[in-house]
């Protein structure tokens, strides 16, 4: 729960986190020509200029770094790229804000937005109410700089790390507002494989769907234990070596029930309790790569500011390029689920609650995916 005056990406708010900080400090604007943010301690080499996507590194130093990163990734399932491969935190925050605050301008209509109800307590009265809050954006490549970042900077780097050309499957920007909940322990690969399975007969070549996935996370804000940073269970995880997960509920035809019990890839409580999760405390702009079979989780955001990060899923291009297919199918599923919800609403005699109406109006994702 957060206080009424705490920062949040509420659609009714007019200030970004930076603008709120300006107001608190009595500064009129942050729009001044700077190379980087003084408080971020950001790396800036000759390949990086202020507010720009850096040039992909190359040469002997890159190869030496890749040897170390490959060893780390193979033994732990996760690696953090060197600081001079990071992105300026100021650039990441600008790119995030350009999408987050685009709701009225609609310059990027393909971006999909998801909302949650966050409980807020009024300081004056102690009254608790629910605020509709933006928590996720997906399908970001209509923005040219996001396209450059995902396809022309990060894709070559993760391809070099894994020694095979990788294709982008999907991308999302997660916003964990003050009071926002965390994620239970889970694996990404089983969840994605189940999502493909749920597409059913609409997928012509289901047997050719990707078998392996890797996630690239770029921190937008500094990630700390207090604001609910990513927590990882390190180990030599792979398709042949991964922990037990809960089987999601399916119907009599074997099709995933999106409203059913069990999230695809969820780790049972008794298994998670035996695992050791380490917090990844990193600076804004840091780049992390982890296996789709590595257990990970996060806690609630107990800070006064939102914690944002972008998560990109890649698969070996030799297994297929499914990004457009993925978003087309998810769009069809969302529309079908929305239509079903509207029919249910029409059949009900009792009006929907405010939370139910928000869920219907802003439905942008299928539950449990």
Secondary structure, 3 states (H helix, E strand, C coil): CEECCCCCCECCCCCCHHHHHHHHHCCCCCCCCCCCCCCCCCCCCCCCCCCCCCCCCCCHHHHHHHHHHHHHHHHHCEEECCHHHCCCHHHHHHHHHHHHCCCCCCCCCCCEEEEEEEEEECCCCCCEEEEEEEEEEECCCCCHHHHHHHHHHHHHHHHHHHCCCEEEEEEEEEEECCCCCCEEEECHHHHHHHHHHHCHHHCCCHHHCCCCCEEEEEECCCECCCCCCEEECCCCCECCECCCCCCCCECCCCCECCCCCCCCCECCHHHHCCCCCEECCECCCCEEEEECCCCEEECCCCCCCCEEEEEEEEEEHHHCCCHHHHHHHHHHHHHHHHHHHHHHHHHCCCCCCHHHHHHHHCCCCCCCC
